[in-house]
Amino acid sequence: MENKLTELIVVEGMMEAEIIKSELESFDIPCVLKFESAGRLFGITMNGLGKVKVMVHPEHLKQAKELLESQASPETDDTEE
């Protein structure tokens, strides 16, 4: 069996990527962060060096996308101001 990973999302910055990774792993979805090491080493975020790809196994892609979409959807607030 080949262990190919599929790109789930690309985010700007390691902090956001780590948050997404933590969220996915809390739902038993293993993932890997793929990034350019020079950007992290030198703290450079221009020209794509700050981009981080969140990679998952293809069999987890649908569940991971649904999880991200549910987290990104705005919560409705029924309270009046």
PDB file of N, CA, C and O in Angstrom:
ATOM      1  N   MET A   1       0.849  -1.191   0.000  1.00  0.00           N
ATOM      2  CA  MET A   1       0.000   0.000   0.000  1.00  0.00           C
ATOM      3  C   MET A   1       0.887   1.244   0.000  1.00  0.00           C
ATOM      4  O   MET A   1       1.825   1.352   0.789  1.00  0.00           O
ATOM      5  N   GLU A   2       0.579   2.164  -0.884  1.00  0.00           N
ATOM      6  CA  GLU A   2       1.364   3.372  -1.010  1.00  0.00           C
ATOM      7  C   GLU A   2       0.837   4.423  -0.047  1.00  0.00           C
ATOM      8  O   GLU A   2      -0.373   4.608   0.080  1.00  0.00           O
ATOM      9  N   ASN A   3       1.750   5.112   0.632  1.00  0.00           N
ATOM     10  CA  ASN A   3       1.349   6.117   1.622  1.00  0.00           C
ATOM     11  C   ASN A   3       1.377   7.512   1.016  1.00  0.00           C
ATOM     12  O   ASN A   3       2.196   8.343   1.411  1.00  0.00           O
ATOM     13  N   LYS A   4       0.505   7.773   0.077  1.00  0.00           N
ATOM     14  CA  LYS A   4       0.424   9.097  -0.527  1.00  0.00           C
ATOM     15  C   LYS A   4      -0.470   9.976   0.327  1.00  0.00           C
ATOM     16  O   LYS A   4      -1.476   9.534   0.881  1.00  0.00           O
ATOM     17  N   LEU A   5      -0.072  11.226   0.415  1.00  0.00           N
ATOM     18  CA  LEU A   5      -0.871  12.195   1.155  1.00  0.00           C
ATOM     19  C   LEU A   5      -1.502  13.171   0.179  1.00  0.00           C
ATOM     20  O   LEU A   5      -0.978  13.413  -0.909  1.00  0.00           O
ATOM     21  N   THR A   6      -2.621  13.720   0.578  1.00  0.00           N
ATOM     22  CA  THR A   6      -3.360  14.681  -0.227  1.00  0.00           C
ATOM     23  C   THR A   6      -3.401  16.012   0.501  1.00  0.00           C
ATOM     24  O   THR A   6      -3.551  16.060   1.722  1.00  0.00           O
ATOM     25  N   GLU A   7      -3.267  17.093  -0.257  1.00  0.00           N
ATOM     26  CA  GLU A   7      -3.316  18.431   0.331  1.00  0.00           C
ATOM     27  C   GLU A   7      -4.745  18.759   0.756  1.00  0.00           C
ATOM     28  O   GLU A   7      -5.672  18.717  -0.053  1.00  0.00           O
ATOM     29  N   LEU A   8      -4.906  19.079   2.012  1.00  0.00           N
ATOM     30  CA  LEU A   8      -6.215  19.461   2.539  1.00  0.00           C
ATOM     31  C   LEU A   8      -6.418  20.959   2.416  1.00  0.00           C
ATOM     32  O   LEU A   8      -7.445  21.418   1.917  1.00  0.00           O
ATOM     33  N   ILE A   9      -5.437  21.714   2.874  1.00  0.00           N
ATOM     34  CA  ILE A   9      -5.538  23.170   2.884  1.00  0.00           C
ATOM     35  C   ILE A   9      -4.137  23.756   2.959  1.00  0.00           C
ATOM     36  O   ILE A   9      -3.216  23.118   3.470  1.00  0.00           O
ATOM     37  N   VAL A  10      -3.984  24.961   2.454  1.00  0.00           N
ATOM     38  CA  VAL A  10      -2.739  25.702   2.579  1.00  0.00           C
ATOM     39  C   VAL A  10      -3.046  26.946   3.395  1.00  0.00           C
ATOM     40  O   VAL A  10      -3.953  27.710   3.064  1.00  0.00           O
ATOM     41  N   VAL A  11      -2.284  27.144   4.462  1.00  0.00           N
ATOM     42  CA  VAL A  11      -2.502  28.304   5.328  1.00  0.00           C
ATOM     43  C   VAL A  11      -1.235  29.133   5.400  1.00  0.00           C
ATOM     44  O   VAL A  11      -0.154  28.665   5.043  1.00  0.00           O
ATOM     45  N   GLU A  12      -1.371  30.339   5.853  1.00  0.00           N
ATOM     46  CA  GLU A  12      -0.256  31.265   6.000  1.00  0.00           C
ATOM     47  C   GLU A  12       0.200  31.250   7.449  1.00  0.00           C
ATOM     48  O   GLU A  12      -0.471  31.800   8.321  1.00  0.00           O
ATOM     49  N   GLY A  13       1.322  30.631   7.704  1.00  0.00           N
ATOM     50  CA  GLY A  13       1.887  30.636   9.048  1.00  0.00           C
ATOM     51  C   GLY A  13       1.741  29.322   9.790  1.00  0.00           C
ATOM     52  O   GLY A  13       0.741  28.615   9.670  1.00  0.00           O
ATOM     53  N   MET A  14       2.772  29.024  10.559  1.00  0.00           N
ATOM     54  CA  MET A  14       2.831  27.765  11.294  1.00  0.00           C
ATOM     55  C   MET A  14       1.802  27.698  12.422  1.00  0.00           C
ATOM     56  O   MET A  14       1.293  26.621  12.730  1.00  0.00           O
ATOM     57  N   MET A  15       1.496  28.824  13.034  1.00  0.00           N
ATOM     58  CA  MET A  15       0.561  28.805  14.159  1.00  0.00           C
ATOM     59  C   MET A  15      -0.818  28.308  13.721  1.00  0.00           C
ATOM     60  O   MET A  15      -1.413  27.453  14.377  1.00  0.00           O
ATOM     61  N   GLU A  16      -1.314  28.842  12.621  1.00  0.00           N
ATOM     62  CA  GLU A  16      -2.629  28.414  12.131  1.00  0.00           C
ATOM     63  C   GLU A  16      -2.592  26.942  11.724  1.00  0.00           C
ATOM     64  O   GLU A  16      -3.544  26.202  11.975  1.00  0.00           O
ATOM     65  N   ALA A  17      -1.502  26.520  11.100  1.00  0.00           N
ATOM     66  CA  ALA A  17      -1.362  25.124  10.685  1.00  0.00           C
ATOM     67  C   ALA A  17      -1.355  24.188  11.894  1.00  0.00           C
ATOM     68  O   ALA A  17      -1.972  23.124  11.859  1.00  0.00           O
ATOM     69  N   GLU A  18      -0.665  24.579  12.951  1.00  0.00           N
ATOM     70  CA  GLU A  18      -0.616  23.748  14.162  1.00  0.00           C
ATOM     71  C   GLU A  18      -1.991  23.633  14.815  1.00  0.00           C
ATOM     72  O   GLU A  18      -2.341  22.584  15.354  1.00  0.00           O
ATOM     73  N   ILE A  19      -2.767  24.711  14.764  1.00  0.00           N
ATOM     74  CA  ILE A  19      -4.122  24.683  15.320  1.00  0.00           C
ATOM     75  C   ILE A  19      -4.991  23.712  14.522  1.00  0.00           C
ATOM     76  O   ILE A  19      -5.728  22.916  15.104  1.00  0.00           O
ATOM     77  N   ILE A  20      -4.907  23.774  13.202  1.00  0.00           N
ATOM     78  CA  ILE A  20      -5.677  22.870  12.349  1.00  0.00           C
ATOM     79  C   ILE A  20      -5.232  21.428  12.587  1.00  0.00           C
ATOM     80  O   ILE A  20      -6.067  20.529  12.694  1.00  0.00           O
ATOM     81  N   LYS A  21      -3.934  21.208  12.668  1.00  0.00           N
ATOM     82  CA  LYS A  21      -3.409  19.857  12.916  1.00  0.00           C
ATOM     83  C   LYS A  21      -3.940  19.308  14.239  1.00  0.00           C
ATOM     84  O   LYS A  21      -4.361  18.154  14.314  1.00  0.00           O
ATOM     85  N   SER A  22      -3.917  20.124  15.263  1.00  0.00           N
ATOM     86  CA  SER A  22      -4.404  19.706  16.575  1.00  0.00           C
ATOM     87  C   SER A  22      -5.890  19.350  16.520  1.00  0.00           C
ATOM     88  O   SER A  22      -6.323  18.356  17.103  1.00  0.00           O
ATOM     89  N   GLU A  23      -6.651  20.163  15.821  1.00  0.00           N
ATOM     90  CA  GLU A  23      -8.096  19.918  15.690  1.00  0.00           C
ATOM     91  C   GLU A  23      -8.351  18.598  14.955  1.00  0.00           C
ATOM     92  O   GLU A  23      -9.174  17.791  15.390  1.00  0.00           O
ATOM     93  N   LEU A  24      -7.648  18.383  13.849  1.00  0.00           N
ATOM     94  CA  LEU A  24      -7.819  17.152  13.082  1.00  0.00           C
ATOM     95  C   LEU A  24      -7.448  15.930  13.921  1.00  0.00           C
ATOM     96  O   LEU A  24      -8.171  14.934  13.936  1.00  0.00           O
ATOM     97  N   GLU A  25      -6.322  16.018  14.612  1.00  0.00           N
ATOM     98  CA  GLU A  25      -5.877  14.881  15.416  1.00  0.00           C
ATOM     99  C   GLU A  25      -6.814  14.597  16.580  1.00  0.00           C
ATOM    100  O   GLU A  25      -6.901  13.457  17.036  1.00  0.00           O
ATOM    101  N   SER A  26      -7.518  15.618  17.070  1.00  0.00           N
ATOM    102  CA  SER A  26      -8.486  15.387  18.143  1.00  0.00           C
ATOM    103  C   SER A  26      -9.675  14.561  17.647  1.00  0.00           C
ATOM    104  O   SER A  26     -10.398  13.969  18.448  1.00  0.00           O
ATOM    105  N   PHE A  27      -9.877  14.523  16.322  1.00  0.00           N
ATOM    106  CA  PHE A  27     -10.920  13.705  15.711  1.00  0.00           C
ATOM    107  C   PHE A  27     -10.323  12.453  15.061  1.00  0.00           C
ATOM    108  O   PHE A  27     -10.935  11.852  14.178  1.00  0.00           O
ATOM    109  N   ASP A  28      -9.129  12.068  15.504  1.00  0.00           N
ATOM    110  CA  ASP A  28      -8.431  10.878  15.004  1.00  0.00           C
ATOM    111  C   ASP A  28      -8.173  10.917  13.504  1.00  0.00           C
ATOM    112  O   ASP A  28      -8.242   9.892  12.827  1.00  0.00           O
ATOM    113  N   ILE A  29      -7.876  12.109  12.989  1.00  0.00           N
ATOM    114  CA  ILE A  29      -7.481  12.260  11.588  1.00  0.00           C
ATOM    115  C   ILE A  29      -5.991  12.604  11.585  1.00  0.00           C
ATOM    116  O   ILE A  29      -5.621  13.738  11.889  1.00  0.00           O
ATOM    117  N   PRO A  30      -5.139  11.647  11.246  1.00  0.00           N
ATOM    118  CA  PRO A  30      -3.706  11.940  11.221  1.00  0.00           C
ATOM    119  C   PRO A  30      -3.371  12.890  10.083  1.00  0.00           C
ATOM    120  O   PRO A  30      -3.967  12.813   9.009  1.00  0.00           O
ATOM    121  N   CYS A  31      -2.428  13.778  10.312  1.00  0.00           N
ATOM    122  CA  CYS A  31      -2.029  14.717   9.277  1.00  0.00           C
ATOM    123  C   CYS A  31      -0.557  15.076   9.424  1.00  0.00           C
ATOM    124  O   CYS A  31       0.067  14.830  10.457  1.00  0.00           O
ATOM    125  N   VAL A  32      -0.029  15.658   8.371  1.00  0.00           N
ATOM    126  CA  VAL A  32       1.367  16.072   8.321  1.00  0.00           C
ATOM    127  C   VAL A  32       1.407  17.500   7.813  1.00  0.00           C
ATOM    128  O   VAL A  32       0.638  17.872   6.926  1.00  0.00           O
ATOM    129  N   LEU A  33       2.298  18.299   8.371  1.00  0.00           N
ATOM    130  CA  LEU A  33       2.491  19.671   7.906  1.00  0.00           C
ATOM    131  C   LEU A  33       3.695  19.692   6.973  1.00  0.00           C
ATOM    132  O   LEU A  33       4.759  19.167   7.300  1.00  0.00           O
ATOM    133  N   LYS A  34       3.513  20.300   5.816  1.00  0.00           N
ATOM    134  CA  LYS A  34       4.575  20.396   4.824  1.00  0.00           C
ATOM    135  C   LYS A  34       4.869  21.874   4.606  1.00  0.00           C
ATOM    136  O   LYS A  34       3.973  22.651   4.278  1.00  0.00           O
ATOM    137  N   PHE A  35       6.138  22.258   4.790  1.00  0.00           N
ATOM    138  CA  PHE A  35       6.493  23.672   4.693  1.00  0.00           C
ATOM    139  C   PHE A  35       7.944  23.824   4.281  1.00  0.00           C
ATOM    140  O   PHE A  35       8.736  22.886   4.371  1.00  0.00           O
ATOM    141  N   GLU A  36       8.275  25.010   3.832  1.00  0.00           N
ATOM    142  CA  GLU A  36       9.642  25.336   3.469  1.00  0.00           C
ATOM    143  C   GLU A  36      10.402  25.669   4.743  1.00  0.00           C
ATOM    144  O   GLU A  36      10.047  26.609   5.454  1.00  0.00           O
ATOM    145  N   SER A  37      11.438  24.909   5.030  1.00  0.00           N
ATOM    146  CA  SER A  37      12.147  25.085   6.302  1.00  0.00           C
ATOM    147  C   SER A  37      12.833  26.437   6.413  1.00  0.00           C
ATOM    148  O   SER A  37      12.983  26.954   7.520  1.00  0.00           O
ATOM    149  N   ALA A  38      13.252  27.019   5.310  1.00  0.00           N
ATOM    150  CA  ALA A  38      13.943  28.320   5.367  1.00  0.00           C
ATOM    151  C   ALA A  38      13.030  29.401   5.935  1.00  0.00           C
ATOM    152  O   ALA A  38      13.475  30.252   6.704  1.00  0.00           O
ATOM    153  N   GLY A  39      11.771  29.369   5.562  1.00  0.00           N
ATOM    154  CA  GLY A  39      10.823  30.355   6.072  1.00  0.00           C
ATOM    155  C   GLY A  39      10.687  30.278   7.573  1.00  0.00           C
ATOM    156  O   GLY A  39      10.646  31.302   8.256  1.00  0.00           O
ATOM    157  N   ARG A  40      10.616  29.077   8.082  1.00  0.00           N
ATOM    158  CA  ARG A  40      10.485  28.896   9.532  1.00  0.00           C
ATOM    159  C   ARG A  40      11.777  29.242  10.257  1.00  0.00           C
ATOM    160  O   ARG A  40      11.752  29.845  11.330  1.00  0.00           O
ATOM    161  N   LEU A  41      12.885  28.867   9.680  1.00  0.00           N
ATOM    162  CA  LEU A  41      14.184  29.109  10.291  1.00  0.00           C
ATOM    163  C   LEU A  41      14.483  30.596  10.418  1.00  0.00           C
ATOM    164  O   LEU A  41      14.940  31.056  11.464  1.00  0.00           O
ATOM    165  N   PHE A  42      14.223  31.345   9.351  1.00  0.00           N
ATOM    166  CA  PHE A  42      14.549  32.763   9.340  1.00  0.00           C
ATOM    167  C   PHE A  42      13.364  33.674   9.648  1.00  0.00           C
ATOM    168  O   PHE A  42      13.528  34.891   9.742  1.00  0.00           O
ATOM    169  N   GLY A  43      12.191  33.106   9.804  1.00  0.00           N
ATOM    170  CA  GLY A  43      11.004  33.906  10.108  1.00  0.00           C
ATOM    171  C   GLY A  43      10.512  34.707   8.920  1.00  0.00           C
ATOM    172  O   GLY A  43       9.852  35.732   9.092  1.00  0.00           O
ATOM    173  N   ILE A  44      10.827  34.250   7.708  1.00  0.00           N
ATOM    174  CA  ILE A  44      10.412  34.945   6.492  1.00  0.00           C
ATOM    175  C   ILE A  44       9.067  34.389   6.045  1.00  0.00           C
ATOM    176  O   ILE A  44       8.873  33.176   5.972  1.00  0.00           O
ATOM    177  N   THR A  45       8.144  35.294   5.748  1.00  0.00           N
ATOM    178  CA  THR A  45       6.823  34.834   5.327  1.00  0.00           C
ATOM    179  C   THR A  45       6.458  35.344   3.941  1.00  0.00           C
ATOM    180  O   THR A  45       5.325  35.145   3.503  1.00  0.00           O
ATOM    181  N   MET A  46       7.367  35.987   3.246  1.00  0.00           N
ATOM    182  CA  MET A  46       7.062  36.498   1.909  1.00  0.00           C
ATOM    183  C   MET A  46       7.455  35.485   0.842  1.00  0.00           C
ATOM    184  O   MET A  46       8.229  34.565   1.102  1.00  0.00           O
ATOM    185  N   ASN A  47       6.919  35.661  -0.352  1.00  0.00           N
ATOM    186  CA  ASN A  47       7.198  34.784  -1.498  1.00  0.00           C
ATOM    187  C   ASN A  47       6.865  33.320  -1.211  1.00  0.00           C
ATOM    188  O   ASN A  47       7.540  32.421  -1.712  1.00  0.00           O
ATOM    189  N   GLY A  48       5.847  33.085  -0.423  1.00  0.00           N
ATOM    190  CA  GLY A  48       5.400  31.725  -0.172  1.00  0.00           C
ATOM    191  C   GLY A  48       6.153  30.970   0.899  1.00  0.00           C
ATOM    192  O   GLY A  48       5.820  29.817   1.176  1.00  0.00           O
ATOM    193  N   LEU A  49       7.164  31.581   1.519  1.00  0.00           N
ATOM    194  CA  LEU A  49       7.940  30.869   2.529  1.00  0.00           C
ATOM    195  C   LEU A  49       7.176  30.663   3.824  1.00  0.00           C
ATOM    196  O   LEU A  49       7.560  29.822   4.637  1.00  0.00           O
ATOM    197  N   GLY A  50       6.105  31.412   4.032  1.00  0.00           N
ATOM    198  CA  GLY A  50       5.311  31.244   5.241  1.00  0.00           C
ATOM    199  C   GLY A  50       4.142  30.294   5.073  1.00  0.00           C
ATOM    200  O   GLY A  50       3.399  30.038   6.021  1.00  0.00           O
ATOM    201  N   LYS A  51       3.979  29.773   3.868  1.00  0.00           N
ATOM    202  CA  LYS A  51       2.845  28.880   3.605  1.00  0.00           C
ATOM    203  C   LYS A  51       3.115  27.491   4.161  1.00  0.00           C
ATOM    204  O   LYS A  51       4.228  26.970   4.089  1.00  0.00           O
ATOM    205  N   VAL A  52       2.063  26.913   4.717  1.00  0.00           N
ATOM    206  CA  VAL A  52       2.145  25.567   5.273  1.00  0.00           C
ATOM    207  C   VAL A  52       1.001  24.746   4.682  1.00  0.00           C
ATOM    208  O   VAL A  52      -0.160  25.153   4.727  1.00  0.00           O
ATOM    209  N   LYS A  53       1.345  23.592   4.131  1.00  0.00           N
ATOM    210  CA  LYS A  53       0.333  22.684   3.583  1.00  0.00           C
ATOM    211  C   LYS A  53      -0.025  21.664   4.654  1.00  0.00           C
ATOM    212  O   LYS A  53       0.852  21.051   5.263  1.00  0.00           O
ATOM    213  N   VAL A  54      -1.310  21.492   4.873  1.00  0.00           N
ATOM    214  CA  VAL A  54      -1.800  20.455   5.782  1.00  0.00           C
ATOM    215  C   VAL A  54      -2.179  19.261   4.910  1.00  0.00           C
ATOM    216  O   VAL A  54      -3.075  19.349   4.070  1.00  0.00           O
ATOM    217  N   MET A  55      -1.491  18.157   5.120  1.00  0.00           N
ATOM    218  CA  MET A  55      -1.644  16.970   4.290  1.00  0.00           C
ATOM    219  C   MET A  55      -2.308  15.849   5.082  1.00  0.00           C
ATOM    220  O   MET A  55      -1.984  15.620   6.248  1.00  0.00           O
ATOM    221  N   VAL A  56      -3.253  15.145   4.425  1.00  0.00           N
ATOM    222  CA  VAL A  56      -3.938  14.014   5.063  1.00  0.00           C
ATOM    223  C   VAL A  56      -3.947  12.831   4.086  1.00  0.00           C
ATOM    224  O   VAL A  56      -3.707  12.999   2.890  1.00  0.00           O
ATOM    225  N   HIS A  57      -4.223  11.648   4.607  1.00  0.00           N
ATOM    226  CA  HIS A  57      -4.393  10.480   3.747  1.00  0.00           C
ATOM    227  C   HIS A  57      -5.693  10.643   2.973  1.00  0.00           C
ATOM    228  O   HIS A  57      -6.665  11.175   3.509  1.00  0.00           O
ATOM    229  N   PRO A  58      -5.727  10.197   1.727  1.00  0.00           N
ATOM    230  CA  PRO A  58      -6.938  10.356   0.903  1.00  0.00           C
ATOM    231  C   PRO A  58      -8.212   9.815   1.552  1.00  0.00           C
ATOM    232  O   PRO A  58      -9.292  10.370   1.351  1.00  0.00           O
ATOM    233  N   GLU A  59      -8.093   8.740   2.327  1.00  0.00           N
ATOM    234  CA  GLU A  59      -9.313   8.185   2.940  1.00  0.00           C
ATOM    235  C   GLU A  59      -9.884   9.086   4.036  1.00  0.00           C
ATOM    236  O   GLU A  59     -11.032   8.910   4.446  1.00  0.00           O
ATOM    237  N   HIS A  60      -9.095  10.045   4.509  1.00  0.00           N
ATOM    238  CA  HIS A  60      -9.567  10.976   5.538  1.00  0.00           C
ATOM    239  C   HIS A  60      -9.930  12.352   4.971  1.00  0.00           C
ATOM    240  O   HIS A  60     -10.393  13.226   5.704  1.00  0.00           O
ATOM    241  N   LEU A  61      -9.719  12.538   3.673  1.00  0.00           N
ATOM    242  CA  LEU A  61      -9.894  13.864   3.069  1.00  0.00           C
ATOM    243  C   LEU A  61     -11.309  14.404   3.231  1.00  0.00           C
ATOM    244  O   LEU A  61     -11.482  15.550   3.645  1.00  0.00           O
ATOM    245  N   LYS A  62     -12.305  13.619   2.921  1.00  0.00           N
ATOM    246  CA  LYS A  62     -13.704  14.083   3.003  1.00  0.00           C
ATOM    247  C   LYS A  62     -14.064  14.476   4.435  1.00  0.00           C
ATOM    248  O   LYS A  62     -14.641  15.540   4.663  1.00  0.00           O
ATOM    249  N   GLN A  63     -13.729  13.629   5.386  1.00  0.00           N
ATOM    250  CA  GLN A  63     -14.042  13.915   6.788  1.00  0.00           C
ATOM    251  C   GLN A  63     -13.304  15.169   7.263  1.00  0.00           C
ATOM    252  O   GLN A  63     -13.869  15.988   7.988  1.00  0.00           O
ATOM    253  N   ALA A  64     -12.052  15.316   6.857  1.00  0.00           N
ATOM    254  CA  ALA A  64     -11.258  16.478   7.261  1.00  0.00           C
ATOM    255  C   ALA A  64     -11.831  17.764   6.678  1.00  0.00           C
ATOM    256  O   ALA A  64     -11.898  18.779   7.370  1.00  0.00           O
ATOM    257  N   LYS A  65     -12.247  17.732   5.407  1.00  0.00           N
ATOM    258  CA  LYS A  65     -12.851  18.915   4.780  1.00  0.00           C
ATOM    259  C   LYS A  65     -14.147  19.301   5.494  1.00  0.00           C
ATOM    260  O   LYS A  65     -14.398  20.479   5.751  1.00  0.00           O
ATOM    261  N   GLU A  66     -14.960  18.302   5.808  1.00  0.00           N
ATOM    262  CA  GLU A  66     -16.221  18.573   6.515  1.00  0.00           C
ATOM    263  C   GLU A  66     -15.958  19.186   7.883  1.00  0.00           C
ATOM    264  O   GLU A  66     -16.676  20.089   8.312  1.00  0.00           O
ATOM    265  N   LEU A  67     -14.939  18.699   8.561  1.00  0.00           N
ATOM    266  CA  LEU A  67     -14.588  19.240   9.865  1.00  0.00           C
ATOM    267  C   LEU A  67     -14.144  20.697   9.764  1.00  0.00           C
ATOM    268  O   LEU A  67     -14.572  21.540  10.552  1.00  0.00           O
ATOM    269  N   LEU A  68     -13.291  20.984   8.798  1.00  0.00           N
ATOM    270  CA  LEU A  68     -12.835  22.365   8.608  1.00  0.00           C
ATOM    271  C   LEU A  68     -13.985  23.291   8.240  1.00  0.00           C
ATOM    272  O   LEU A  68     -14.062  24.417   8.731  1.00  0.00           O
ATOM    273  N   GLU A  69     -14.873  22.820   7.379  1.00  0.00           N
ATOM    274  CA  GLU A  69     -16.020  23.635   6.982  1.00  0.00           C
ATOM    275  C   GLU A  69     -16.942  23.907   8.165  1.00  0.00           C
ATOM    276  O   GLU A  69     -17.472  25.009   8.299  1.00  0.00           O
ATOM    277  N   SER A  70     -17.132  22.915   9.014  1.00  0.00           N
ATOM    278  CA  SER A  70     -18.006  23.118  10.173  1.00  0.00           C
ATOM    279  C   SER A  70     -17.371  24.076  11.177  1.00  0.00           C
ATOM    280  O   SER A  70     -18.074  24.817  11.864  1.00  0.00           O
ATOM    281  N   GLN A  71     -16.050  24.061  11.262  1.00  0.00           N
ATOM    282  CA  GLN A  71     -15.350  24.978  12.164  1.00  0.00           C
ATOM    283  C   GLN A  71     -15.354  26.398  11.616  1.00  0.00           C
ATOM    284  O   GLN A  71     -15.361  27.359  12.385  1.00  0.00           O
ATOM    285  N   ALA A  72     -15.348  26.540  10.282  1.00  0.00           N
ATOM    286  CA  ALA A  72     -15.264  27.857   9.654  1.00  0.00           C
ATOM    287  C   ALA A  72     -16.618  28.540   9.539  1.00  0.00           C
ATOM    288  O   ALA A  72     -16.682  29.763   9.417  1.00  0.00           O
ATOM    289  N   SER A  73     -17.717  27.762   9.575  1.00  0.00           N
ATOM    290  CA  SER A  73     -19.031  28.372   9.411  1.00  0.00           C
ATOM    291  C   SER A  73     -19.365  29.226  10.619  1.00  0.00           C
ATOM    292  O   SER A  73     -19.138  28.820  11.759  1.00  0.00           O
ATOM    293  N   PRO A  74     -19.904  30.413  10.367  1.00  0.00           N
ATOM    294  CA  PRO A  74     -20.219  31.313  11.479  1.00  0.00           C
ATOM    295  C   PRO A  74     -21.331  30.769  12.364  1.00  0.00           C
ATOM    296  O   PRO A  74     -22.315  30.203  11.889  1.00  0.00           O
ATOM    297  N   GLU A  75     -21.149  30.953  13.621  1.00  0.00           N
ATOM    298  CA  GLU A  75     -22.171  30.533  14.593  1.00  0.00           C
ATOM    299  C   GLU A  75     -23.261  31.592  14.606  1.00  0.00           C
ATOM    300  O   GLU A  75     -22.975  32.787  14.536  1.00  0.00           O
ATOM    301  N   THR A  76     -24.492  31.160  14.695  1.00  0.00           N
ATOM    302  CA  THR A  76     -25.588  32.109  14.767  1.00  0.00           C
ATOM    303  C   THR A  76     -25.812  32.490  16.222  1.00  0.00           C
ATOM    304  O   THR A  76     -25.802  31.641  17.114  1.00  0.00           O
ATOM    305  N   ASP A  77     -26.007  33.741  16.435  1.00  0.00           N
ATOM    306  CA  ASP A  77     -26.228  34.263  17.771  1.00  0.00           C
ATOM    307  C   ASP A  77     -27.640  34.804  17.827  1.00  0.00           C
ATOM    308  O   ASP A  77     -27.949  35.806  17.181  1.00  0.00           O
ATOM    309  N   ASP A  78     -28.496  34.154  18.589  1.00  0.00           N
ATOM    310  CA  ASP A  78     -29.900  34.545  18.665  1.00  0.00           C
ATOM    311  C   ASP A  78     -30.178  35.623  19.713  1.00  0.00           C
ATOM    312  O   ASP A  78     -31.326  36.035  19.878  1.00  0.00           O
ATOM    313  N   THR A  79     -29.152  36.083  20.419  1.00  0.00           N
ATOM    314  CA  THR A  79     -29.376  37.099  21.435  1.00  0.00           C
ATOM    315  C   THR A  79     -29.496  38.469  20.795  1.00  0.00           C
ATOM    316  O   THR A  79     -28.819  38.776  19.815  1.00  0.00           O
ATOM    317  N   GLU A  80     -30.351  39.270  21.353  1.00  0.00           N
ATOM    318  CA  GLU A  80     -30.533  40.634  20.841  1.00  0.00           C
ATOM    319  C   GLU A  80     -29.645  41.581  21.601  1.00  0.00           C
ATOM    320  O   GLU A  80     -29.383  41.405  22.791  1.00  0.00           O
ATOM    321  N   GLU A  81     -29.180  42.602  20.883  1.00  0.00           N
ATOM    322  CA  GLU A  81     -28.312  43.592  21.543  1.00  0.00           C
ATOM    323  C   GLU A  81     -29.093  44.797  21.964  1.00  0.00           C
ATOM    324  O   GLU A  81     -28.529  45.731  22.534  1.00  0.00           O
TER     325      GLU A  81
END
